[in-house]
Amino acid sequence: MDIHEQPQPFDLNWCRYCPQTPFPPYRHIPGVTPHPIRDPLGHSYGMEEELDDTPIPPEMWKQNKAYLYGVDLYNFAYWWEAHEAWEGLWHQAEDTYRLFLQGLIQVSASLIKYHMRMLRPLRTLSTAGRAKLRQVVTESGDVEGNYMGINLLEFLETTDAFFTPFFSEVVTEKTYQQITVPPLILLQF
């Protein structure tokens, strides 16, 4: 596996939640591809971020195009771009909503590290992100663990299964290639 290659989605046939918004022409890999925002060759250079003056509350997630597009980006291996889509919302969010977005951002960032074969940051970010999402389950008060369309209990089970092999004493290229459970986000409408 060459880290200079574009990350590939775990499931090309996964459903889209914001299909009207096209994907960028490439998936950003820090240090490899042009920085999407700062580099004149970047896929989002000069584009203004569109955020509503009044943030959309978490219970209206179905109408939140930035959130839904972030989920699409994440599921189709645009992990840096998903992180950016959610970060704009995170800046406006408060309390549990803010914690939730930060958890998703950290899990997404850990997948960039997975692609780049950077084990220590993969471990750190995935652990921090999953801990925040567990806290959201506790704080949200939903016994089934649902938050913004995600069954967090199921998502955490999936991400735990995905990341567990990377916490072994010995991690080889084979570890990276033997993915049994892809950490995809399934929204429940």
MODELLER restraints for C-alpha pairs under 7 A, 6 or more apart:
rsr = mdl.restraints
at = mdl.atoms
rsr.add(forms.Gaussian(group=physical.xy_distance, feature=features.Distance(at['CA:3:A'], at['CA:115:A']), mean=6.38, stdev=0.5))
rsr.add(forms.Gaussian(group=physical.xy_distance, feature=features.Distance(at['CA:3:A'], at['CA:116:A']), mean=5.23, stdev=0.5))
rsr.add(forms.Gaussian(group=physical.xy_distance, feature=features.Distance(at['CA:4:A'], at['CA:32:A']), mean=6.21, stdev=0.5))
rsr.add(forms.Gaussian(group=physical.xy_distance, feature=features.Distance(at['CA:6:A'], at['CA:27:A']), mean=6.18, stdev=0.5))
rsr.add(forms.Gaussian(group=physical.xy_distance, feature=features.Distance(at['CA:7:A'], at['CA:27:A']), mean=7.00, stdev=0.5))
rsr.add(forms.Gaussian(group=physical.xy_distance, feature=features.Distance(at['CA:7:A'], at['CA:77:A']), mean=5.92, stdev=0.5))
rsr.add(forms.Gaussian(group=physical.xy_distance, feature=features.Distance(at['CA:7:A'], at['CA:115:A']), mean=6.49, stdev=0.5))
rsr.add(forms.Gaussian(group=physical.xy_distance, feature=features.Distance(at['CA:8:A'], at['CA:77:A']), mean=5.92, stdev=0.5))
rsr.add(forms.Gaussian(group=physical.xy_distance, feature=features.Distance(at['CA:9:A'], at['CA:75:A']), mean=6.72, stdev=0.5))
rsr.add(forms.Gaussian(group=physical.xy_distance, feature=features.Distance(at['CA:9:A'], at['CA:76:A']), mean=4.64, stdev=0.5))
rsr.add(forms.Gaussian(group=physical.xy_distance, feature=features.Distance(at['CA:9:A'], at['CA:77:A']), mean=4.86, stdev=0.5))
rsr.add(forms.Gaussian(group=physical.xy_distance, feature=features.Distance(at['CA:10:A'], at['CA:182:A']), mean=6.10, stdev=0.5))
rsr.add(forms.Gaussian(group=physical.xy_distance, feature=features.Distance(at['CA:16:A'], at['CA:72:A']), mean=5.74, stdev=0.5))
rsr.add(forms.Gaussian(group=physical.xy_distance, feature=features.Distance(at['CA:17:A'], at['CA:68:A']), mean=5.65, stdev=0.5))
rsr.add(forms.Gaussian(group=physical.xy_distance, feature=features.Distance(at['CA:17:A'], at['CA:69:A']), mean=6.80, stdev=0.5))
rsr.add(forms.Gaussian(group=physical.xy_distance, feature=features.Distance(at['CA:17:A'], at['CA:72:A']), mean=6.23, stdev=0.5))
rsr.add(forms.Gaussian(group=physical.xy_distance, feature=features.Distance(at['CA:18:A'], at['CA:65:A']), mean=6.70, stdev=0.5))
rsr.add(forms.Gaussian(group=physical.xy_distance, feature=features.Distance(at['CA:18:A'], at['CA:68:A']), mean=5.71, stdev=0.5))
rsr.add(forms.Gaussian(group=physical.xy_distance, feature=features.Distance(at['CA:18:A'], at['CA:69:A']), mean=5.28, stdev=0.5))
rsr.add(forms.Gaussian(group=physical.xy_distance, feature=features.Distance(at['CA:18:A'], at['CA:72:A']), mean=6.84, stdev=0.5))
rsr.add(forms.Gaussian(group=physical.xy_distance, feature=features.Distance(at['CA:24:A'], at['CA:43:A']), mean=6.37, stdev=0.5))
rsr.add(forms.Gaussian(group=physical.xy_distance, feature=features.Distance(at['CA:25:A'], at['CA:43:A']), mean=6.71, stdev=0.5))
rsr.add(forms.Gaussian(group=physical.xy_distance, feature=features.Distance(at['CA:27:A'], at['CA:78:A']), mean=5.16, stdev=0.5))
rsr.add(forms.Gaussian(group=physical.xy_distance, feature=features.Distance(at['CA:28:A'], at['CA:35:A']), mean=6.92, stdev=0.5))
rsr.add(forms.Gaussian(group=physical.xy_distance, feature=features.Distance(at['CA:28:A'], at['CA:36:A']), mean=6.89, stdev=0.5))
rsr.add(forms.Gaussian(group=physical.xy_distance, feature=features.Distance(at['CA:28:A'], at['CA:80:A']), mean=6.10, stdev=0.5))
rsr.add(forms.Gaussian(group=physical.xy_distance, feature=features.Distance(at['CA:34:A'], at['CA:41:A']), mean=6.07, stdev=0.5))
rsr.add(forms.Gaussian(group=physical.xy_distance, feature=features.Distance(at['CA:34:A'], at['CA:42:A']), mean=5.15, stdev=0.5))
rsr.add(forms.Gaussian(group=physical.xy_distance, feature=features.Distance(at['CA:35:A'], at['CA:42:A']), mean=5.32, stdev=0.5))
rsr.add(forms.Gaussian(group=physical.xy_distance, feature=features.Distance(at['CA:36:A'], at['CA:42:A']), mean=3.73, stdev=0.5))
rsr.add(forms.Gaussian(group=physical.xy_distance, feature=features.Distance(at['CA:36:A'], at['CA:43:A']), mean=4.90, stdev=0.5))
rsr.add(forms.Gaussian(group=physical.xy_distance, feature=features.Distance(at['CA:36:A'], at['CA:44:A']), mean=4.97, stdev=0.5))
rsr.add(forms.Gaussian(group=physical.xy_distance, feature=features.Distance(at['CA:36:A'], at['CA:45:A']), mean=5.88, stdev=0.5))
rsr.add(forms.Gaussian(group=physical.xy_distance, feature=features.Distance(at['CA:37:A'], at['CA:44:A']), mean=5.16, stdev=0.5))
rsr.add(forms.Gaussian(group=physical.xy_distance, feature=features.Distance(at['CA:37:A'], at['CA:45:A']), mean=4.39, stdev=0.5))
rsr.add(forms.Gaussian(group=physical.xy_distance, feature=features.Distance(at['CA:37:A'], at['CA:46:A']), mean=6.96, stdev=0.5))
rsr.add(forms.Gaussian(group=physical.xy_distance, feature=features.Distance(at['CA:38:A'], at['CA:45:A']), mean=6.24, stdev=0.5))
rsr.add(forms.Gaussian(group=physical.xy_distance, feature=features.Distance(at['CA:39:A'], at['CA:45:A']), mean=6.45, stdev=0.5))
rsr.add(forms.Gaussian(group=physical.xy_distance, feature=features.Distance(at['CA:55:A'], at['CA:92:A']), mean=6.43, stdev=0.5))
rsr.add(forms.Gaussian(group=physical.xy_distance, feature=features.Distance(at['CA:56:A'], at['CA:64:A']), mean=6.49, stdev=0.5))
rsr.add(forms.Gaussian(group=physical.xy_distance, feature=features.Distance(at['CA:58:A'], at['CA:97:A']), mean=6.46, stdev=0.5))
rsr.add(forms.Gaussian(group=physical.xy_distance, feature=features.Distance(at['CA:58:A'], at['CA:148:A']), mean=6.08, stdev=0.5))
rsr.add(forms.Gaussian(group=physical.xy_distance, feature=features.Distance(at['CA:59:A'], at['CA:148:A']), mean=6.51, stdev=0.5))
rsr.add(forms.Gaussian(group=physical.xy_distance, feature=features.Distance(at['CA:61:A'], at['CA:148:A']), mean=5.65, stdev=0.5))
rsr.add(forms.Gaussian(group=physical.xy_distance, feature=features.Distance(at['CA:66:A'], at['CA:85:A']), mean=6.08, stdev=0.5))
rsr.add(forms.Gaussian(group=physical.xy_distance, feature=features.Distance(at['CA:67:A'], at['CA:86:A']), mean=6.28, stdev=0.5))
rsr.add(forms.Gaussian(group=physical.xy_distance, feature=features.Distance(at['CA:70:A'], at['CA:82:A']), mean=4.47, stdev=0.5))
rsr.add(forms.Gaussian(group=physical.xy_distance, feature=features.Distance(at['CA:70:A'], at['CA:85:A']), mean=5.27, stdev=0.5))
rsr.add(forms.Gaussian(group=physical.xy_distance, feature=features.Distance(at['CA:70:A'], at['CA:86:A']), mean=6.04, stdev=0.5))
rsr.add(forms.Gaussian(group=physical.xy_distance, feature=features.Distance(at['CA:71:A'], at['CA:82:A']), mean=6.82, stdev=0.5))
rsr.add(forms.Gaussian(group=physical.xy_distance, feature=features.Distance(at['CA:71:A'], at['CA:185:A']), mean=6.81, stdev=0.5))
rsr.add(forms.Gaussian(group=physical.xy_distance, feature=features.Distance(at['CA:73:A'], at['CA:79:A']), mean=6.49, stdev=0.5))
rsr.add(forms.Gaussian(group=physical.xy_distance, feature=features.Distance(at['CA:73:A'], at['CA:81:A']), mean=6.46, stdev=0.5))
rsr.add(forms.Gaussian(group=physical.xy_distance, feature=features.Distance(at['CA:73:A'], at['CA:82:A']), mean=5.03, stdev=0.5))
rsr.add(forms.Gaussian(group=physical.xy_distance, feature=features.Distance(at['CA:74:A'], at['CA:82:A']), mean=5.20, stdev=0.5))
rsr.add(forms.Gaussian(group=physical.xy_distance, feature=features.Distance(at['CA:74:A'], at['CA:108:A']), mean=6.66, stdev=0.5))
rsr.add(forms.Gaussian(group=physical.xy_distance, feature=features.Distance(at['CA:75:A'], at['CA:184:A']), mean=5.55, stdev=0.5))
rsr.add(forms.Gaussian(group=physical.xy_distance, feature=features.Distance(at['CA:75:A'], at['CA:185:A']), mean=6.46, stdev=0.5))
rsr.add(forms.Gaussian(group=physical.xy_distance, feature=features.Distance(at['CA:79:A'], at['CA:108:A']), mean=5.23, stdev=0.5))
rsr.add(forms.Gaussian(group=physical.xy_distance, feature=features.Distance(at['CA:79:A'], at['CA:109:A']), mean=6.43, stdev=0.5))
rsr.add(forms.Gaussian(group=physical.xy_distance, feature=features.Distance(at['CA:79:A'], at['CA:111:A']), mean=6.68, stdev=0.5))
rsr.add(forms.Gaussian(group=physical.xy_distance, feature=features.Distance(at['CA:79:A'], at['CA:112:A']), mean=6.09, stdev=0.5))
rsr.add(forms.Gaussian(group=physical.xy_distance, feature=features.Distance(at['CA:80:A'], at['CA:109:A']), mean=6.55, stdev=0.5))
rsr.add(forms.Gaussian(group=physical.xy_distance, feature=features.Distance(at['CA:80:A'], at['CA:112:A']), mean=6.87, stdev=0.5))
rsr.add(forms.Gaussian(group=physical.xy_distance, feature=features.Distance(at['CA:83:A'], at['CA:105:A']), mean=4.87, stdev=0.5))
rsr.add(forms.Gaussian(group=physical.xy_distance, feature=features.Distance(at['CA:83:A'], at['CA:108:A']), mean=6.19, stdev=0.5))
rsr.add(forms.Gaussian(group=physical.xy_distance, feature=features.Distance(at['CA:83:A'], at['CA:109:A']), mean=6.77, stdev=0.5))
rsr.add(forms.Gaussian(group=physical.xy_distance, feature=features.Distance(at['CA:86:A'], at['CA:101:A']), mean=6.32, stdev=0.5))
rsr.add(forms.Gaussian(group=physical.xy_distance, feature=features.Distance(at['CA:86:A'], at['CA:105:A']), mean=6.70, stdev=0.5))
rsr.add(forms.Gaussian(group=physical.xy_distance, feature=features.Distance(at['CA:90:A'], at['CA:98:A']), mean=5.40, stdev=0.5))
rsr.add(forms.Gaussian(group=physical.xy_distance, feature=features.Distance(at['CA:90:A'], at['CA:101:A']), mean=5.85, stdev=0.5))
rsr.add(forms.Gaussian(group=physical.xy_distance, feature=features.Distance(at['CA:90:A'], at['CA:102:A']), mean=6.87, stdev=0.5))
rsr.add(forms.Gaussian(group=physical.xy_distance, feature=features.Distance(at['CA:96:A'], at['CA:136:A']), mean=5.99, stdev=0.5))
rsr.add(forms.Gaussian(group=physical.xy_distance, feature=features.Distance(at['CA:96:A'], at['CA:139:A']), mean=6.73, stdev=0.5))
rsr.add(forms.Gaussian(group=physical.xy_distance, feature=features.Distance(at['CA:99:A'], at['CA:132:A']), mean=6.13, stdev=0.5))
rsr.add(forms.Gaussian(group=physical.xy_distance, feature=features.Distance(at['CA:99:A'], at['CA:136:A']), mean=6.81, stdev=0.5))
rsr.add(forms.Gaussian(group=physical.xy_distance, feature=features.Distance(at['CA:100:A'], at['CA:132:A']), mean=6.64, stdev=0.5))
rsr.add(forms.Gaussian(group=physical.xy_distance, feature=features.Distance(at['CA:100:A'], at['CA:133:A']), mean=5.79, stdev=0.5))
rsr.add(forms.Gaussian(group=physical.xy_distance, feature=features.Distance(at['CA:100:A'], at['CA:136:A']), mean=6.05, stdev=0.5))
rsr.add(forms.Gaussian(group=physical.xy_distance, feature=features.Distance(at['CA:102:A'], at['CA:129:A']), mean=6.94, stdev=0.5))
rsr.add(forms.Gaussian(group=physical.xy_distance, feature=features.Distance(at['CA:103:A'], at['CA:129:A']), mean=3.92, stdev=0.5))
rsr.add(forms.Gaussian(group=physical.xy_distance, feature=features.Distance(at['CA:103:A'], at['CA:130:A']), mean=6.20, stdev=0.5))
rsr.add(forms.Gaussian(group=physical.xy_distance, feature=features.Distance(at['CA:103:A'], at['CA:132:A']), mean=5.07, stdev=0.5))
rsr.add(forms.Gaussian(group=physical.xy_distance, feature=features.Distance(at['CA:103:A'], at['CA:133:A']), mean=5.44, stdev=0.5))
rsr.add(forms.Gaussian(group=physical.xy_distance, feature=features.Distance(at['CA:104:A'], at['CA:129:A']), mean=6.33, stdev=0.5))
rsr.add(forms.Gaussian(group=physical.xy_distance, feature=features.Distance(at['CA:106:A'], at['CA:125:A']), mean=5.30, stdev=0.5))
rsr.add(forms.Gaussian(group=physical.xy_distance, feature=features.Distance(at['CA:106:A'], at['CA:126:A']), mean=6.36, stdev=0.5))
rsr.add(forms.Gaussian(group=physical.xy_distance, feature=features.Distance(at['CA:106:A'], at['CA:128:A']), mean=6.88, stdev=0.5))
rsr.add(forms.Gaussian(group=physical.xy_distance, feature=features.Distance(at['CA:106:A'], at['CA:129:A']), mean=4.70, stdev=0.5))
rsr.add(forms.Gaussian(group=physical.xy_distance, feature=features.Distance(at['CA:107:A'], at['CA:125:A']), mean=6.33, stdev=0.5))
rsr.add(forms.Gaussian(group=physical.xy_distance, feature=features.Distance(at['CA:107:A'], at['CA:126:A']), mean=5.08, stdev=0.5))
rsr.add(forms.Gaussian(group=physical.xy_distance, feature=features.Distance(at['CA:107:A'], at['CA:129:A']), mean=5.14, stdev=0.5))
rsr.add(forms.Gaussian(group=physical.xy_distance, feature=features.Distance(at['CA:107:A'], at['CA:130:A']), mean=6.96, stdev=0.5))
rsr.add(forms.Gaussian(group=physical.xy_distance, feature=features.Distance(at['CA:109:A'], at['CA:125:A']), mean=6.84, stdev=0.5))
rsr.add(forms.Gaussian(group=physical.xy_distance, feature=features.Distance(at['CA:110:A'], at['CA:121:A']), mean=6.79, stdev=0.5))
rsr.add(forms.Gaussian(group=physical.xy_distance, feature=features.Distance(at['CA:110:A'], at['CA:122:A']), mean=4.56, stdev=0.5))
rsr.add(forms.Gaussian(group=physical.xy_distance, feature=features.Distance(at['CA:110:A'], at['CA:125:A']), mean=5.17, stdev=0.5))
rsr.add(forms.Gaussian(group=physical.xy_distance, feature=features.Distance(at['CA:110:A'], at['CA:126:A']), mean=5.36, stdev=0.5))
rsr.add(forms.Gaussian(group=physical.xy_distance, feature=features.Distance(at['CA:111:A'], at['CA:122:A']), mean=6.98, stdev=0.5))
rsr.add(forms.Gaussian(group=physical.xy_distance, feature=features.Distance(at['CA:113:A'], at['CA:119:A']), mean=7.00, stdev=0.5))
rsr.add(forms.Gaussian(group=physical.xy_distance, feature=features.Distance(at['CA:113:A'], at['CA:121:A']), mean=6.37, stdev=0.5))
rsr.add(forms.Gaussian(group=physical.xy_distance, feature=features.Distance(at['CA:113:A'], at['CA:122:A']), mean=5.14, stdev=0.5))
rsr.add(forms.Gaussian(group=physical.xy_distance, feature=features.Distance(at['CA:114:A'], at['CA:122:A']), mean=5.90, stdev=0.5))
rsr.add(forms.Gaussian(group=physical.xy_distance, feature=features.Distance(at['CA:130:A'], at['CA:156:A']), mean=6.74, stdev=0.5))
rsr.add(forms.Gaussian(group=physical.xy_distance, feature=features.Distance(at['CA:137:A'], at['CA:145:A']), mean=5.18, stdev=0.5))
rsr.add(forms.Gaussian(group=physical.xy_distance, feature=features.Distance(at['CA:137:A'], at['CA:152:A']), mean=6.82, stdev=0.5))
rsr.add(forms.Gaussian(group=physical.xy_distance, feature=features.Distance(at['CA:145:A'], at['CA:151:A']), mean=5.53, stdev=0.5))
rsr.add(forms.Gaussian(group=physical.xy_distance, feature=features.Distance(at['CA:145:A'], at['CA:152:A']), mean=5.21, stdev=0.5))
rsr.add(forms.Gaussian(group=physical.xy_distance, feature=features.Distance(at['CA:145:A'], at['CA:153:A']), mean=5.41, stdev=0.5))
rsr.add(forms.Gaussian(group=physical.xy_distance, feature=features.Distance(at['CA:146:A'], at['CA:152:A']), mean=5.71, stdev=0.5))
rsr.add(forms.Gaussian(group=physical.xy_distance, feature=features.Distance(at['CA:149:A'], at['CA:187:A']), mean=4.84, stdev=0.5))
rsr.add(forms.Gaussian(group=physical.xy_distance, feature=features.Distance(at['CA:149:A'], at['CA:188:A']), mean=4.93, stdev=0.5))
rsr.add(forms.Gaussian(group=physical.xy_distance, feature=features.Distance(at['CA:149:A'], at['CA:189:A']), mean=6.48, stdev=0.5))
rsr.add(forms.Gaussian(group=physical.xy_distance, feature=features.Distance(at['CA:150:A'], at['CA:186:A']), mean=6.39, stdev=0.5))
rsr.add(forms.Gaussian(group=physical.xy_distance, feature=features.Distance(at['CA:150:A'], at['CA:187:A']), mean=5.13, stdev=0.5))
rsr.add(forms.Gaussian(group=physical.xy_distance, feature=features.Distance(at['CA:150:A'], at['CA:188:A']), mean=6.31, stdev=0.5))
rsr.add(forms.Gaussian(group=physical.xy_distance, feature=features.Distance(at['CA:155:A'], at['CA:185:A']), mean=6.85, stdev=0.5))
rsr.add(forms.Gaussian(group=physical.xy_distance, feature=features.Distance(at['CA:158:A'], at['CA:181:A']), mean=6.30, stdev=0.5))
rsr.add(forms.Gaussian(group=physical.xy_distance, feature=features.Distance(at['CA:158:A'], at['CA:183:A']), mean=5.65, stdev=0.5))
rsr.add(forms.Gaussian(group=physical.xy_distance, feature=features.Distance(at['CA:159:A'], at['CA:183:A']), mean=5.11, stdev=0.5))
rsr.add(forms.Gaussian(group=physical.xy_distance, feature=features.Distance(at['CA:161:A'], at['CA:181:A']), mean=6.50, stdev=0.5))
rsr.add(forms.Gaussian(group=physical.xy_distance, feature=features.Distance(at['CA:162:A'], at['CA:179:A']), mean=6.83, stdev=0.5))
rsr.add(forms.Gaussian(group=physical.xy_distance, feature=features.Distance(at['CA:162:A'], at['CA:181:A']), mean=5.64, stdev=0.5))
rsr.add(forms.Gaussian(group=physical.xy_distance, feature=features.Distance(at['CA:162:A'], at['CA:182:A']), mean=6.44, stdev=0.5))
rsr.add(forms.Gaussian(group=physical.xy_distance, feature=features.Distance(at['CA:162:A'], at['CA:183:A']), mean=6.34, stdev=0.5))
rsr.add(forms.Gaussian(group=physical.xy_distance, feature=features.Distance(at['CA:165:A'], at['CA:175:A']), mean=6.69, stdev=0.5))
